[in-house]
């Protein structure tokens, strides 16, 4: 019997010690919270690394955008500097179309003489030069005056290659329309689109100012003349896909290379820090699973009871899982950043995604550390420590209420959003099919969804009403009924119910703060268990000062536990236990 009591006592001690925060563990056993120090150091290092990478990536983005703007001005005749919707310019006559095409060819021929940038031809692709392709229907005839036509919808593509050596001669350019007269003789009722594609190279020298190695770029440029609508309006699109390549032969005098070594060393230290954090958090989860199995086995053998899933989940610390995901993303992102810094990789987007998401998770994890301070203690799933003779405050700290309300309201809000989302999708599809031909904000599903979301938040209401075209009285009347009903339903009913759900959770949390949380088997088992290893604490009559989270009085040692999760289905909380 004594052996069984000793087993129960040992399990209580281990469980209570497991659910302590680092400050309490330090007070109990003088165990220095290395993991806490490591996480604080990691927050500083990961944020610094992200800022350094963001500043470097900013230079890359600005160079790409400014180069694309420069190409539009150089290769598109009559470009005004502002795009029309998603295209750069429009042409309306056959003469404008041919002039624009030959203007782009001539500009490509003399790009090195007219461009202000570090632009040149691709030496390895020099024999390809510029390529012009036209896509059209295979055959057909069209007679609008007689309302007759014949068309074969099979599409065919014909391309013309102009080699770089031939374009050097201006005489060749003048002879292009005559030599290739069959190609440039367009049958516009058959023509679908014309595509001019060419490659250019550039070197970004602005990184030298921040002591980084310059990048070499290969721009895949395309000028597309879109005639799919056959409406007499041909839209001109310009796209430039920039790829960063290794500079084959370079030399920079000064300390740029030395500065790169410092940055690479810092990235290596970040990887080492995150790897250590990953190992420690994984170890904690493994130990927690073992302790959970031990607790479940004890209840099954000693009390012939199964532990609920809620009590089992108490052992799995979600913050550790968050840290592990963040560490993995930081390690992978840091390795990619080092490769980018060494000019072995050019995946800026993937690296930005990994480092940005990991930093987001790291800063979300800061909420956990606020729980180590009494005024910010928000642990409602963790075990909240309360003196035996003390009731919880009637007005809890705002940070406590915020986090607890979020935890309690999220499941109900998600279920409510699923129901409201069905109505939202119905309005989205209806608006797209009915109002699409008459309103630019309803032309495609994505734009409709964004427009309706703006209306829910009270944005751009008058413009949405005013921009509807009044070509059809029936559609105009329907648009009024559609918009008024949507705004009334979502702004006055759906949003009010949404707020009511959160308010209900807030009131529930206030009630629990005043009268106590419902008990679980885990709480009942730990209630009354002595504080672990109090004999190891020196000078127990004085509060232990460790940073600022452990500055508490010794009276706090006489504590009871409040369970991690409140199971609302268990009914009213036990107020007598809280006042024990």
SERONU-558482 format. One record per residue (C-alpha): residue in one letter; x, y, z. Coordinates in steps of 0.1 Angstrom, whole numbers, padded with zeros to 4 digits, always signed. Each point is the difference from the previous one (the first is absolute). Layout:
AXYZ ...
END
This chain:
X+0000+0000+0000 X+0028+0024+0008 X+0016-0008-0034 X-0033+0010-0017 X-0002+0032+0020 X+0036+0007-0009 X-0008-0005-0037 X-0030+0024+0002 X+0021+0026+0019 X+0028-0003-0026 X-0024+0004-0029 X-0016+0030+0016 X+0034+0016+0005 X+0010-0006-0036 X-0033+0013-0014 X+0000+0031+0021 X+0036+0007-0009 X-0008-0005-0037 X-0028+0025+0000 X+0021+0027+0016 X+0014+0029-0020 X+0038+0006-0001 X-0002+0026+0028 X-0018-0024+0023 X+0025-0028-0008 X+0028+0024+0008 X-0016+0008+0034 X-0006-0037+0007 X+0033-0016-0010 X+0022+0028-0011 X-0001-0013-0035 X+0012+0027-0023 X-0025+0005-0029 X+0025-0004-0029 X-0029-0007-0024 X-0016+0033+0009 X+0033+0019-0005 X+0005-0018-0033 X-0035+0010-0012 X+0006+0037+0009 X+0034-0001-0018 X-0017-0017-0030 X-0026+0027-0002 X+0027+0027-0002 X+0021-0019-0025 X-0028-0011-0023 X-0014+0035-0002 X+0034+0015-0007 X+0006-0026-0027 X-0034+0008-0016 X+0007+0037+0000 X+0034-0005-0017 X-0015-0023-0026 X-0029+0024-0005 X+0023+0029-0007 X+0019-0022-0025 X-0032-0013-0016 X-0012+0036-0003 X+0028+0008-0024 X-0008-0030-0021 X-0037+0009-0003 X+0007+0037-0008 X+0025-0010-0027 X-0025-0023-0016 X-0029+0024+0001 X+0021+0030-0013 X+0015-0021-0028 X-0035-0012-0011 X-0012+0037+0000 X+0031+0009-0021 X-0007-0028-0025 X-0036+0012-0005 X+0012+0035-0008 X+0026-0013-0024 X-0019-0027-0019 X-0036+0011+0000 X-0006+0029-0024 X-0020+0028+0016 X+0000-0014+0035 X-0013+0026+0024 X+0016-0013+0031 X-0033-0013+0015 X-0015-0033-0008 X-0037-0002-0011 X-0015-0026+0024 X+0023-0030-0003 X+0014+0008-0035 X+0024+0027-0011 X-0015+0016-0031 X-0026-0006-0027 X+0000+0005-0037 X-0030+0004-0023 X+0013+0001-0036 X+0021-0023-0021 X+0026+0027-0005 X+0004+0004+0038 X+0005-0037+0004 X+0027-0004-0027 X+0018+0031+0012 X+0000-0012+0036 X+0014-0034-0011 X+0029+0015-0021 X+0007+0026+0027 X+0006-0028+0025 X+0023-0018-0024 X+0020+0032-0007 X+0003+0008+0037 X+0013-0035+0007 X+0026+0004-0028 X+0015+0032+0016 X-0007-0008+0036 X+0036+0005+0011 X+0001+0035-0015 X-0033+0013+0014 X-0004-0016+0034 X+0012+0018+0032 X+0004-0033+0019 X+0026-0028+0000 X-0018-0018-0028 X+0015-0024-0025 X-0008-0030-0022 X+0002-0036+0012 X+0033-0012-0015 X-0009-0036+0005 X-0033+0005-0019 X+0013+0025-0025 X-0009-0021-0031 X-0036+0000+0009 X-0005+0038+0002 X-0037+0009+0000 X-0029-0022-0008 X-0035+0011-0013 X-0028-0025+0001 X-0036+0005-0012 X-0029-0022+0011 X-0030-0002-0023 X-0029-0022-0011 X+0010-0024-0028 X-0024+0013-0027 X-0032+0019-0004 X-0019+0027-0017 X-0020+0029+0014 X-0026+0022-0016 X-0017+0022+0026 X-0020+0019-0026 X-0018-0032-0009 X+0000-0015+0035 X+0019-0030-0013 X+0032-0015+0012 X+0020-0032-0001 X+0026-0008+0026 X+0021-0030+0009 X+0007+0004+0038 X+0031-0021-0001 X+0029+0022+0011 X+0034+0001-0017 X+0032+0018+0009 X+0025+0014-0024 X+0033+0014+0012 X+0028+0022-0015 X+0035+0000+0014 X+0023+0030-0005 X+0035-0007+0009 X+0021+0025+0019 X+0027+0003-0027 X-0026+0009-0026 X-0017+0026+0022 X+0033+0020+0003 X-0005+0012-0035 X-0027+0027-0003 X-0005-0009-0037 X-0011-0034+0010 X-0027+0015+0023 X-0013+0020-0030 X-0002-0031-0021 X-0018-0021+0026 X-0036+0009-0012 X+0010-0008-0036 X+0020-0031+0007 X-0027-0014+0024 X-0030+0016-0016 X-0021-0032+0004 X+0006+0000+0037 X-0008+0036+0006 X-0031-0001-0021 X-0026-0004+0028 X-0035-0012-0006 X-0015+0016+0031 X-0032-0020+0001 X+0022-0031+0004 X+0027+0016+0022 X-0002-0009+0037 X+0032+0014+0013 X+0036+0010-0009 X+0028-0006+0024 X+0035+0015-0001 X+0025-0016+0023 X+0037+0008+0007 X+0026-0003+0027 X+0021+0026+0016 X+0026+0000+0027 X+0008+0025+0027 X+0022+0005+0031 X-0014+0015+0032 X+0028+0021+0014 X-0019+0017+0028 X+0008-0028+0024 X+0036+0011+0000 X-0010+0030+0021 X-0012-0023+0027 X+0031-0022-0002 X-0017-0029-0018 X+0010-0018-0032 X-0019+0012-0031 X-0026-0022-0016 X+0000-0009-0037 X-0035-0001-0015 X-0015-0017-0031 X-0033+0017-0011 X-0024-0020-0021 X-0021+0027-0016 X-0032-0004-0019 X-0022+0025-0018 X-0035-0015-0007 X-0026+0015-0023 X-0033-0015+0011 X-0027-0001-0027 X-0021-0028+0015 X-0031+0022+0003 X+0002+0011-0037 X-0017+0032+0010 X+0023+0025-0018 X+0020+0006+0032 X+0033-0019+0004 X+0015+0001+0035 X+0037+0001+0004 X+0014-0020+0029 X+0037+0001+0012 X+0014-0026+0023 X+0035-0003+0013 X+0011-0031+0019 X+0033+0007+0017 X+0023-0029+0010 X+0031+0005+0022 X+0030-0018-0013 X+0036-0005+0011 X+0024+0027-0012 X+0027-0021-0018 X+0029+0024+0004 X+0001+0027+0026 X+0024+0019+0022 X-0008+0026+0027 X+0027+0018+0019 X-0007+0010+0036 X-0017-0017+0029 X-0032-0013-0017 X+0011-0036+0002 X+0010+0004+0037 X-0034+0014+0008 X-0017-0030-0017 X+0020-0023+0022 X-0013+0018+0031 X-0036-0004-0012 X+0005-0037-0008 X+0015-0006+0035 X-0030+0017+0016 X-0024-0022-0021 X+0020-0031+0012 X-0005+0011+0036 X-0037+0004-0006 X-0002-0036-0014 X+0019-0013+0030 X-0023+0018+0024 X-0032-0012-0017 X+0014-0035-0001 X+0006+0000+0037 X-0035+0013+0006 X-0014-0026-0023 X+0018-0028+0019 X-0011+0013+0035 X-0036+0005-0010 X-0002-0035-0017 X+0015-0015+0032 X-0027+0018+0021 X-0028-0014-0022 X+0015-0035+0002 X+0002+0002+0038 X-0035+0014+0001 X-0014-0030-0019 X+0018-0024+0023 X-0014+0018+0030 X-0035-0001-0016 X+0003-0038-0005 X+0011-0004+0036 X-0030+0020+0013 X-0025-0019-0022 X+0014-0033+0011 X-0001+0010+0037 X-0037+0010-0003 X-0008-0032-0018 X+0018-0023+0025 X-0008+0018+0032 X-0035+0015-0007 X-0012-0020-0030 X-0009+0032-0018 X+0009+0012-0035 X+0014+0035-0003 X-0020+0023-0023 X+0015+0014-0032 X+0000+0035+0015 X+0022-0011+0029 X+0023-0018-0025 X+0004+0032-0020 X+0011+0018+0031 X+0034-0016-0003 X+0005+0011-0036 X+0013+0036+0002 X-0011+0018-0032 X+0026+0026+0005 X+0028-0026-0004 X-0016-0011-0033 X-0001+0036-0012 X+0037+0004+0009 X+0010-0032-0018 X-0018+0011-0032 X+0016+0034+0003 X+0034-0015+0006 X-0002-0023-0030 X-0011+0029-0023 X+0028+0022+0014 X+0027-0026-0006 X-0011-0007-0035 X-0005+0037-0008 X+0035+0008+0015 X+0017-0026-0021 X-0017+0014-0031 X+0010+0035+0010 X+0036-0011+0004 X-0001-0016-0035 X-0016+0032-0014 X+0027+0021+0017 X+0027-0022-0016 X-0018+0003-0034 X-0007-0037-0002 X-0038+0004+0002 X-0024+0026-0012 X-0033-0011+0017 X-0008+0033+0017 X-0037-0007+0001 X+0003-0034+0018 X+0026+0013+0024 X-0022+0031+0008 X-0030-0023+0006 X+0019-0022+0024 X+0017+0028+0020 X-0031+0022+0001 X-0023-0028+0012 X+0026-0012+0026 X+0004+0035+0014 X-0038+0004+0002 X-0002-0032+0020 X+0028+0011+0023 X-0017+0032+0008 X-0033-0017+0006 X+0018-0022+0024 X+0009+0031+0021 X-0035-0002+0013 X+0010-0031+0019 X+0027+0019+0020 X-0025+0027+0011 X-0016-0027+0021 X+0031-0001+0022 X-0010+0034+0014 X-0027+0002+0025 X-0018+0030-0016 X+0001-0017-0034 X-0007-0036+0012 X-0023-0014-0026 X+0004-0037+0004 X-0033-0015-0004 X+0010-0029-0015 X+0031-0002+0022 X-0004-0005+0038 X-0007+0034+0015 X+0016+0004+0034 X-0023+0015+0026 X+0005+0004+0038 X-0023-0023+0020 X-0016+0028+0021 X-0002+0025-0030 X-0028+0003-0025 X+0007+0010-0036 X-0004+0038-0007 X-0034+0011-0011 X+0016+0021-0028 X+0028-0020-0016 X+0028+0016-0019 X-0010+0010-0036 X+0027-0022-0015 X-0013-0030+0019 X-0036+0006-0012 X+0012+0005-0036 X+0018-0033-0003 X-0025-0021+0019 X-0029+0015-0020 X+0018-0008-0032 X+0006-0036+0011 X-0037-0005+0010 X-0016+0018-0030 X+0021-0014-0029 X-0019-0033-0004 X-0034+0017+0001 X+0011+0027-0024 X+0014-0025-0025 X-0033-0019+0000 X-0019+0032-0004 X+0023+0011-0029 X-0007-0032-0018 X-0037+0007+0000 X+0004+0036-0009 X+0024-0010-0027 X-0027-0019-0019 X-0021+0032-0003 X+0031+0019-0010 X+0009-0024-0028 X-0036+0002-0012 X+0002+0038-0003 X+0034-0004-0017 X-0012-0023-0027 X-0032+0020-0005 X+0018+0033-0003 X+0026-0013-0024 X-0025-0015-0025 X-0026+0029+0001 X+0021+0031+0006 X+0032-0011-0016 X-0008+0015-0035 X-0011+0033+0016 X+0025+0007+0028 X+0038-0003-0001 X+0001-0012+0037 X-0021-0030-0009 X+0019-0012-0031 X+0016-0031+0016 X-0006-0020+0031 X+0031+0011+0018 X-0009+0037-0005 X-0036-0006+0011 X+0012-0017+0032 X+0023+0029+0008 X-0027+0026-0008 X-0025-0016+0023 X+0025-0003+0028 X+0007+0037-0003 X-0037+0007+0002 X-0003-0020+0032 X+0027+0022+0015 X-0017+0032-0012 X+0025+0008-0027 X-0007+0015-0034 X-0038-0002+0002 X-0009+0030-0020 X+0024-0008-0028 X-0015-0035-0003 X-0035+0013-0003 X+0010+0028-0024 X+0021-0019-0024 X-0028-0024-0011 X-0008+0006-0037 X-0036+0009-0006 X-0003-0017-0034 X-0026-0024+0013 X-0028+0012+0023 X-0006-0035+0012 X+0036-0006+0010 X+0003+0034+0016 X-0030-0007+0022 X+0014-0034+0008 X+0033+0015+0010 X-0017+0023+0025 X-0019-0029+0016 X+0032-0021-0001 X+0022+0026+0017 X-0025+0012+0026 X-0009-0035+0010 X+0037-0011+0003 X+0010+0030+0020 X-0030-0002+0023 X+0004-0037+0006 X+0038-0001+0006 X+0006+0033+0016 X-0030+0001+0023 X-0006-0037+0007 X+0030-0021-0008 X+0026+0024+0016 X-0023+0005+0030 X-0003-0037+0006 X+0037-0004-0005 X+0006+0026+0028 X-0026-0017+0022 X+0018-0033-0002 X+0032+0017+0012 X-0019+0019+0027 X-0015-0032+0013 X+0034-0016+0003 X+0012+0031+0018 X-0028-0002+0025 X+0007-0037+0005 X+0037+0008+0008 X-0010+0027+0024 X-0023-0025+0018 X+0028-0025+0002 X+0024+0026+0013 X-0024+0008+0028 X-0013-0035+0010 X+0027-0024-0012 X+0005-0024-0029 X-0015-0034-0004 X+0021-0028+0013 X+0016-0029-0019 X+0014-0034+0012 X+0035+0014-0004 X-0009+0030+0022 X-0015-0022+0027 X+0030-0022+0000 X+0024+0029+0004 X-0021+0019+0026 X+0018+0000+0033 X+0033-0014-0014 X+0029+0017+0018 X+0022+0024-0018 X+0029-0020-0014 X+0034+0000+0017 X-0007+0031+0022 X+0028-0011+0022 X+0024+0009-0028 X-0010+0037+0002 X+0024+0021+0020 X-0015+0026+0023 X-0036-0010-0006 X-0012+0029+0022 X+0012+0024-0028 X-0013+0003-0035 X+0024-0011-0027 X+0009+0027-0025 X+0007-0014-0034 X-0003+0027-0027 X-0035+0015+0006 X-0023-0029-0005 X+0010-0018+0032 X-0003+0030+0024 X-0027-0016+0021 X-0006-0004+0037 X+0006-0032+0018 X-0037-0002+0008 X-0006-0010-0036 X+0014-0035+0008 X-0033-0010+0015 X-0018-0005-0033 X-0027-0019-0017 X-0004-0007-0037 X-0026+0010-0025 X-0003-0023-0030 X+0014+0007-0034 X-0032-0002-0020 X-0035+0009+0011 X-0025-0027-0010 X-0032+0020-0003 X-0021-0031-0001 X+0008-0009+0036 X-0023+0027+0013 X+0006+0026+0027 X+0035+0004+0015 X+0007-0012+0035 X+0001+0033+0020 X+0008-0018+0033 X+0033-0014-0013 X+0011+0035-0012 X-0007+0013+0035 X+0017-0028+0018 
END
